[in-house]
Amino acid sequence: MAKYTGPTNKLFRNYGVKDLSNRKLTSSMRQNASGQHGAVRKKLSEYAIHLNEKQKIRLTYLVSEKQFAKYYSEAARRKGVTGTILLQILESRLDNVLFRAGFGITRKQTRQIVNHGHVRVNDKKVDIPSYIVKAGDVITVKSRSSEFLKGVTEMIDMACAPAWMTIDKEALKITFDRIPEREELDPDFKEQLVIEYYSK
């Protein structure tokens, strides 16, 4: 599948994903699809319901079709609840961990931070946003890049910090303590529909 280069706001609206990079749009964004007839209520087929949920989760974490299918295969291979494991894998991506910790306003921004080599995991440079962080990993920012991120991290609300990681705001350090439990993740996701989509 080719990379989508069109308006992301329209794409996100079609699947109910809020674009956090535009605060004004997010607060006033209509929840219906884009286009002249987007507000018209249509009865979706069973396949469309499954597809929409898969696209919603995929676009939330900004992964490609190929990556998402790979994550699903990995989740299905492991022991446990496949849907929960899938979400845990997505949450463990390095770009998402930085986003959850408040090191960027959006996942797009944290992905760029990783791509540009500003981040280290266990004192080793990692510039791959899809890198899977493991329990106990320590994520830091290069000393020469700390000033670059100071402005962004000033907005970190420690009260909203995820329970599964420890954030040192002054040192720009994140300790990924554990894998999050399902009840700690987005309750709006219906991952069972994704399982049904791939099982057909």
N, C-alpha and C positions, 0 to 999 in steps of 0.2 A: 504494500500500500504506500502510495506517495505521501510525502509530508504535506500536511495541510498548511496553506499559506494565506488563507482568507481571513476575514474578520473573526477573531476569537470570541468577541462578545456574542455574536449571533450563534456561533457553535455552542457556546456554554448555555445560552438561553434555551436552545433546542432540547437540552438534556437536563436542565435544572441545576447547572453548575454555576456558582457565583464567582465572578472574576474579582478577586480581592485586590488586584492592582488598581482598580478604579473605585475608590471609596464612595464617590457620589453615585456612580452607577449601581453599585452593590446595594445601597440603601433604598434606592427607588426602582430597582430593576423589576420589571414584570416577570411573573413566573411562567408565563406562556411562551411558546416558541416564537421565533422571529418571523417576520413576513406579514403580508396583508391578512392572511387567514390563520395566523398563529393562535389567536384566541378561540377559534372554533373548536369545540370539544368533539373529538373523534374517538370512536371506540377502537382501541388498539387490539391487534391480534395478539395471541399468546407469544408468538415469536417476537413481535415488536416490543412487548413489555420486557422480555428477557434481554433483547438487544439494547434497549434504552438504559437499563440498569447497568449493563456491562460498560456502555459508553460513558455513563455518568461517573462511574468509579475510575475508569481509565483516564478520562479527561481531568478529573480532580487531581490525580497524581501526575498528570502530564507524561504518560508513557505511550509508546507506540503500540499498534496492534500486535506486532511481533513480540515486543517485550512483555505485553500483558499475557499473551498466550503462553509464553515461556514461564512466567510467574505462576500461571494457573497449573501448568504441567508439573512444576516443582511442588506446588502445594498439594496436588493430588497424589504425588508420589510419597509424601511424608505421612507419618502416622498422626491421626488427629482429625479435627473438623476442617475439611478442605477450605471452606469459605473463610473461616477465622484465620487459618494459616496464610491464605492469600493476602488478607488485609494486613497481617503482621509483617509479611515480606515487604509490602509496599510502604508501610510505616517505617521500616528499617533502612530504606534507601537514604544515602547520605544527604542528598538535597532536601528530602523531607524532614530529616532529623534537624537540620539547620533551621528550616522553616518553623518547625514546632517549637524550637528553642528561642525563636524571635530574632535570629540572625539575618532575617530578610523579611520584607513585607509580603512577598509572594514566593511561590516555588520557582517561578521563572528567575527571580533575582538570586535565590540561593543556588540554583543550578549554575548560573553565570559565575557566582563567587567560587564554586568548586572548579568549574572549567578553567578559570584564570589562575588556578594554583594557589589560592589564598589559604587553603585548609590542610591540616595534617591530622592523620589518624594514628594514634600511638606513636607519635613523633616521626611518622613517615608521610611524605607528600602524597596526597591522593587527589587527582584531578578528574575522576570519573564520577559523575553525579549518581549513577546507578549502583555504586559500591554499597554492599549490604553491611551495615554496622551490626556488630555482635555485642551481646551483653558483656559489660566490663570495658568496652572500648572507650578511649578518651580522645575527644576531638578538640583540637586547638587551632588558633589562627596564627599564621606566621607573624613574627614580630614586626616585620616591615609592612605588613598589611593591617596591623591592629588599628592604626589611625583611620584607615579607610572604612573600617566597620564600626568605629566608635559612634558615629552619628546614627546609624541604624539601631544599634543595641541600646541607645538611650531610651528607646521606646519600649524596651522589654518590660512587660508586667510580670514580676516574679510570682504574683498570686495566681497567674494563669499558666504557670509552667507545668508541663506534663509530669505526672507522678512517677513516670518510669525513667526520668533522667534528672541529673543534678546539674544546674547551670551556675557557673561562676561568672557573673556579669563583668566584674572588674578584670579578671584574667582572660576573658573571652574563651572560656573552657566549658565543654559539655562532657559529662560522664554518662554514658548510656548504661544505666544500671540494670535494666531488664527489658524483656520483650513485653509490650503492653497486652493486657487482657482484652477480650472482645468488648466487655462492657465499658471499657475506657475509650473505645474508638467511636467513630461517627455512628450514631444510632439510626441515621437516615439511610444508610447503606443496607440494601437487601441482597447480600451476597449469595443467598440461596438461589436467586434468579440467575446469577452468573453461572452457578454450577449446572443449572438446568439448561442454560444456553449451550454450554460446551458439551453436555452429555448427549445432545441430539445429533 
